[in-house]
């Protein structure tokens, strides 16, 4: 299913030109126009799903397999030192286009493209609350 108003649906299905580095029946992988680092790519499913909660489970699995394939190839091509594979869900998590997609971000030593968080602490109370709520579901 496609969303006629979704820009990523249009890009994934070839209606809007892109720097495509891979394509198959389910996905188009493009170079990001606003890259975090050189070689930053996006995996775009051709069918519309807003986020991880709504994407078909099988398709989500294929997306992660494709991420491995593409990053392995690009690591050799770009000579990068590592990769961040990022998938945001919801505005508060940094999602700006509400079409499931994965960022493949090459990392280079001293690239100054920060990605991280300040580690907190798992309290006994939080642990117990989460574990108990999971049992209820």
C-alpha positions as semicolon CSV with decimal commas, in nm:
position;residue;x (nm);y (nm);z (nm)
1;X;0,000;0,000;0,000
2;X;0,121;0,350;-0,080
3;X;0,035;0,690;0,060
4;X;-0,006;0,933;-0,231
5;X;0,089;1,226;-0,003
6;X;0,410;1,066;0,132
7;X;0,735;1,199;-0,014
8;X;0,922;0,878;0,077
9;X;0,659;0,669;-0,103
10;X;0,719;0,884;-0,410
11;X;1,098;0,855;-0,385
12;X;1,090;0,480;-0,310
13;X;0,870;0,417;-0,613
14;X;1,077;0,627;-0,853
15;X;0,835;0,919;-0,893
16;X;1,094;1,161;-0,756
17;X;1,456;1,124;-0,871
18;X;1,710;1,010;-0,614
19;X;2,070;0,895;-0,590
20;X;1,972;0,528;-0,578
21;X;2,242;0,286;-0,468
22;X;2,022;-0,025;-0,449
23;X;1,673;-0,133;-0,550
24;X;1,466;-0,450;-0,537
25;X;1,093;-0,531;-0,532
26;X;1,051;-0,415;-0,171
27;X;1,305;-0,135;-0,117
28;X;1,497;0,153;-0,265
29;X;1,818;0,264;-0,092
30;X;1,924;0,621;-0,158
31;X;2,195;0,861;-0,052
32;X;2,053;1,110;0,200
33;X;2,033;1,469;0,070
34;X;2,118;1,597;0,421
35;X;2,389;1,350;0,523
36;X;2,528;1,325;0,875
37;X;2,851;1,200;0,716
38;X;2,978;1,115;0,368
39;X;2,785;0,814;0,236
40;X;2,481;0,844;0,469
41;X;2,205;0,636;0,306
42;X;1,837;0,564;0,369
43;X;1,654;0,235;0,327
44;X;1,301;0,313;0,206
45;X;1,033;0,046;0,176
46;X;0,824;0,087;-0,139
47;X;0,504;0,023;0,056
48;X;0,391;0,272;0,317
49;X;0,417;0,208;0,689
50;X;0,451;0,506;0,919
51;X;0,689;0,346;1,169
52;X;0,818;0,024;1,329
53;X;0,480;-0,030;1,496
54;X;0,294;-0,051;1,168
55;X;0,542;-0,213;0,928
56;X;0,486;-0,577;0,838
57;X;0,710;-0,798;1,053
58;X;0,852;-0,987;0,756
59;X;0,933;-0,662;0,575
60;X;1,101;-0,524;0,887
61;X;1,321;-0,834;0,897
62;X;1,411;-0,786;0,531
63;X;1,504;-0,423;0,604
64;X;1,755;-0,529;0,870
65;X;1,904;-0,794;0,641
66;X;1,935;-0,529;0,372
67;X;2,105;-0,294;0,620
68;X;2,371;-0,558;0,678
69;X;2,421;-0,609;0,305
70;X;2,444;-0,239;0,221
71;X;2,665;-0,135;0,515
72;X;2,904;-0,424;0,449
73;X;2,942;-0,313;0,087
74;X;2,963;0,060;0,165
75;X;3,218;0,006;0,443
76;X;3,456;-0,128;0,176
77;X;3,366;0,141;-0,078
78;X;3,388;0,436;0,163
79;X;3,667;0,313;0,386
80;X;3,475;0,421;0,695
81;X;3,563;0,299;1,042
82;X;3,216;0,196;1,158
83;X;2,841;0,242;1,116
84;X;2,537;0,369;1,301
85;X;2,213;0,208;1,190
86;X;1,935;0,434;1,315
87;X;1,559;0,393;1,294
88;X;1,349;0,664;1,465
89;X;0,984;0,624;1,568
90;X;0,774;0,924;1,660
91;X;0,847;1,294;1,661
92;X;0,994;1,285;2,012
93;X;1,244;1,023;1,889
94;X;1,356;1,239;1,597
95;X;1,133;1,101;1,322
96;X;1,062;1,381;1,072
97;X;0,917;1,182;0,780
98;X;0,644;0,943;0,888
99;X;0,735;0,659;0,652
100;X;0,941;0,379;0,807
101;X;1,305;0,420;0,704
102;X;1,648;0,329;0,827
103;X;1,950;0,558;0,834
104;X;2,281;0,395;0,746
105;X;2,540;0,642;0,875
106;X;2,907;0,573;0,804
107;X;3,134;0,676;1,088
108;X;3,486;0,804;1,043
109;X;3,744;0,858;1,313
110;X;3,708;1,219;1,435
111;X;3,402;1,287;1,212
112;X;3,237;1,499;1,485
113;X;2,895;1,356;1,395
114;X;2,773;1,287;1,744
115;X;2,532;1,012;1,825
116;X;2,482;0,905;2,179
117;X;2,332;0,975;2,514
118;X;2,439;1,024;2,870
119;X;2,395;0,684;3,036
120;X;2,153;0,682;3,328
121;X;2,101;0,411;3,588
122;X;1,842;0,135;3,591
123;X;1,692;0,163;3,938
124;X;1,552;-0,139;4,118
125;X;1,211;0,032;4,117
126;X;1,211;0,093;3,740
127;X;1,333;-0,260;3,670
128;X;1,064;-0,416;3,889
129;X;0,788;-0,194;3,745
130;X;0,881;-0,275;3,384
131;X;0,914;-0,648;3,446
132;X;0,580;-0,657;3,627
133;X;0,398;-0,465;3,353
134;X;0,542;-0,699;3,089
135;X;0,400;-0,996;3,278
136;X;0,054;-0,834;3,276
137;X;0,043;-0,804;2,897
